[in-house]
Amino acid sequence: MQNTKTRGEAAALVIVVFLLGALLGGVGNHVWGDRVWGKQPSLAHPTRDQLVSSLTHELQLNADQQQQLGAIIDDTRSQIHAVYAPVDAQRETLRQNGRNRIRAILTPEQKPKFEAFMQRLDEQRKKSEQEH
Protein backbone atom coordinates (compact mmCIF):
# COMPACT_ATOMS: atom_id res chain seq x y z
CA MET A 1 0.00 0.00 0.00
CA GLN A 2 2.79 2.42 0.95
CA ASN A 3 4.61 1.56 -2.29
CA THR A 4 1.54 2.50 -4.41
CA LYS A 5 1.13 5.79 -2.54
CA THR A 6 4.81 6.63 -3.03
CA ARG A 7 4.56 5.89 -6.76
CA GLY A 8 1.50 8.12 -7.08
CA GLU A 9 3.24 10.97 -5.28
CA ALA A 10 6.33 10.55 -7.46
CA ALA A 11 4.21 10.59 -10.63
CA ALA A 12 2.37 13.69 -9.46
CA LEU A 13 5.68 15.40 -8.68
CA VAL A 14 7.03 14.56 -12.15
CA ILE A 15 3.89 15.98 -13.77
CA VAL A 16 4.07 19.19 -11.68
CA VAL A 17 7.75 19.67 -12.52
CA PHE A 18 7.01 19.09 -16.21
CA LEU A 19 4.14 21.61 -16.21
CA LEU A 20 6.21 24.21 -14.34
CA GLY A 21 9.03 23.73 -16.84
CA ALA A 22 6.67 24.20 -19.77
CA LEU A 23 5.12 27.29 -18.15
CA LEU A 24 8.46 28.88 -17.30
CA GLY A 25 9.78 28.05 -20.75
CA GLY A 26 6.81 29.76 -22.39
CA VAL A 27 7.12 32.84 -20.19
CA GLY A 28 10.86 32.98 -20.75
CA ASN A 29 10.43 32.72 -24.51
CA HIS A 30 7.84 35.51 -24.45
CA VAL A 31 10.06 37.80 -22.36
CA TRP A 32 13.12 37.01 -24.47
CA GLY A 33 11.18 37.66 -27.67
CA ASP A 34 9.92 41.03 -26.41
CA ARG A 35 13.34 42.15 -25.27
CA VAL A 36 15.38 40.90 -28.21
CA TRP A 37 13.14 40.80 -31.26
CA GLY A 38 10.54 43.34 -30.17
CA LYS A 39 12.93 46.29 -30.09
CA GLN A 40 14.54 45.85 -33.47
CA PRO A 41 13.46 48.41 -36.06
CA SER A 42 10.98 47.16 -38.59
CA LEU A 43 12.62 46.46 -41.93
CA ALA A 44 9.28 46.11 -43.66
CA HIS A 45 8.38 49.78 -43.02
CA PRO A 46 11.55 51.71 -42.24
CA THR A 47 11.21 55.35 -41.28
CA ARG A 48 12.55 58.12 -43.49
CA ASP A 49 15.51 58.60 -41.16
CA GLN A 50 16.28 54.86 -41.12
CA LEU A 51 16.32 54.80 -44.93
CA VAL A 52 18.53 57.88 -45.20
CA SER A 53 20.87 56.55 -42.54
CA SER A 54 21.12 53.08 -44.08
CA LEU A 55 21.68 54.35 -47.60
CA THR A 56 24.17 56.97 -46.39
CA HIS A 57 26.15 54.23 -44.71
CA GLU A 58 25.91 51.78 -47.61
CA LEU A 59 26.57 54.29 -50.40
CA GLN A 60 28.67 56.88 -48.56
CA LEU A 61 26.26 59.67 -49.54
CA ASN A 62 27.40 63.24 -49.07
CA ALA A 63 25.25 65.85 -47.27
CA ASP A 64 23.67 67.14 -50.48
CA GLN A 65 22.74 63.63 -51.58
CA GLN A 66 21.27 62.90 -48.15
CA GLN A 67 19.10 65.99 -48.38
CA GLN A 68 17.95 65.08 -51.90
CA LEU A 69 17.28 61.49 -50.81
CA GLY A 70 15.13 62.70 -47.92
CA ALA A 71 13.10 64.89 -50.28
CA ILE A 72 12.64 62.01 -52.73
CA ILE A 73 11.47 59.70 -49.94
CA ASP A 74 9.02 62.32 -48.64
CA ASP A 75 7.64 62.97 -52.13
CA THR A 76 7.30 59.28 -52.94
CA ARG A 77 5.55 58.52 -49.67
CA SER A 78 3.11 61.40 -50.15
CA GLN A 79 2.28 60.10 -53.64
CA ILE A 80 1.74 56.60 -52.26
CA HIS A 81 -0.54 57.97 -49.53
CA ALA A 82 -2.54 59.86 -52.16
CA VAL A 83 -3.03 56.67 -54.16
CA TYR A 84 -4.18 54.73 -51.10
CA ALA A 85 -6.45 57.45 -49.63
CA PRO A 86 -9.60 56.29 -51.51
CA VAL A 87 -8.89 52.68 -50.60
CA ASP A 88 -8.37 53.65 -46.95
CA ALA A 89 -11.75 55.41 -46.95
CA GLN A 90 -13.42 52.32 -48.41
CA ARG A 91 -11.67 50.09 -45.89
CA GLU A 92 -12.92 52.28 -43.03
CA THR A 93 -16.48 52.11 -44.39
CA LEU A 94 -16.26 48.32 -44.59
CA ARG A 95 -14.82 48.15 -41.07
CA GLN A 96 -17.68 50.25 -39.68
CA ASN A 97 -20.27 48.17 -41.55
CA GLY A 98 -18.79 44.99 -40.08
CA ARG A 99 -18.82 46.47 -36.59
CA ASN A 100 -22.46 47.51 -37.00
CA ARG A 101 -23.34 43.96 -38.04
CA ILE A 102 -21.55 42.62 -34.95
CA ARG A 103 -23.36 45.12 -32.71
CA ALA A 104 -26.68 43.85 -34.09
CA ILE A 105 -26.06 40.34 -32.75
CA LEU A 106 -24.84 41.40 -29.29
CA THR A 107 -26.85 41.62 -26.10
CA PRO A 108 -27.06 44.97 -24.27
CA GLU A 109 -24.57 43.58 -21.70
CA GLN A 110 -22.08 42.63 -24.41
CA LYS A 111 -22.14 45.94 -26.31
CA PRO A 112 -20.11 48.02 -23.81
CA LYS A 113 -17.45 45.30 -23.71
CA PHE A 114 -17.38 45.22 -27.51
CA GLU A 115 -17.02 49.02 -27.67
CA ALA A 116 -14.14 48.92 -25.17
CA PHE A 117 -12.46 46.18 -27.21
CA MET A 118 -12.88 48.15 -30.44
CA GLN A 119 -11.49 51.28 -28.78
CA ARG A 120 -8.34 49.39 -27.71
CA LEU A 121 -8.02 47.94 -31.20
CA ASP A 122 -8.36 51.40 -32.79
CA GLU A 123 -5.73 52.82 -30.43
CA GLN A 124 -3.31 50.02 -31.34
CA ARG A 125 -3.95 50.60 -35.04
CA LYS A 126 -3.40 54.34 -34.69
CA LYS A 127 -0.17 53.79 -32.75
CA SER A 128 1.05 51.32 -35.38
CA GLU A 129 0.25 53.73 -38.20
CA GLN A 130 2.13 56.56 -36.47
CA GLU A 131 5.23 54.36 -36.19
CA HIS A 132 5.20 53.82 -39.95
N, C-alpha and C positions, 0 to 999 in steps of 0.2 A: 504494500500500500504506500509506504513512504517513498519507494523507488518511483512509482507512477506519479506521485505528487511532485517529486524533484524534477522529473522529466518534463512535466507540464510547466513548471516554473521556468526551467531552462529554455523551453521552446518559446514561452511568452517573452522572456528576456531577449532572446535572439530577434524576435519579431519587432519588439520595441526599439532595439538598437538599429535594426535595418530601417525602420520608418523614420527614426531621428536622423540617420545618415542621409536618407533621401530628402528629407525636409531641409536639413542644413545645406546639402548640396544644391538644392534648388534656390534657396535664399542666397547662398554664396554666388551662384552663377548670375542671378539677377543683379546683385550689388556690383559684382565685377563688370558685368555688361554695361551698367549705367555709368560706372566710373571710367572705364576704358573706352568702350565704343560709343557711349552716349555723348561724349564731349568732343569728338572729332568733327571738324567742319564737314558739312554735307558737300560731296563732290557732284551730286546730281544737280544741285541748284546753288552754285557758288555765288557769293556776293560780288558786287562790282570790285570792291577792294581786293578780294581774294583773287579774282581774275587778273587784275592789273599787277598785283604782287607776284603771282605765279608766272605770268608771261614776262614780267620784268626780269625775274630771276632766270628763267629758261632762255630768254632771247637777249639778255643784257640790253634792255631798252634804255634809251636816254630819257631825260626829263620831258623833252618835247614829245617824244613818242608815247610816253606814259600818259601825258595829258590828252593827246589825240586818241589813244586807245580808250581812255575813260569816256570821252565824248562819243566815240563810236558805240561803246557798250550801252551808254545811256540812251542814245538814239535808237539802237536796235531793240532794246527792251521796251521803249515806249511804243514803237511800231508793233511789236508782238502783243503788247497789252491792248492796243487799239483793235487788232484783229480779233482777239479773244473777248472783248467787251460784250458783243451781242450774245456770244455763246454763254458767257458768265451770267448774263441777265436771264437767259432761257433756263440755265441750270438752277438759278435761284427760284424761278417760278415753279419748276418741277419739284424742287425740294419742298417748297411751301405747300404745293398740292399734295405731296406724299404725307407731309405732317398733318394736314387737314384730314386726310383719309384715316390716318392713325387715330387722331383725336376722336373721330366719329365712332370708333369701336371701343373706346375707353370708358370706364365708369367714372363718375364724378370724383371718386377717391383717387383714381389713377391719374387723372389729368394734371394735378399740380406736380406730381412726381415726374411725369413726362415732360412738363414745361421746364422743370429744374434740370433734367437730363439734357434737354435740347439747348438750354442756356449754357451749360458746361461745354457741350459739343461745339457750339458756336464760338465760345471764347477760345477753345483750343484751335479751331480752324483759323480764327483771326490772328492768334499768336503765331501760328505756323506760316500764314501768309505774310506777316510782317517780317519774319526771319528770311523770307525769300524775296 
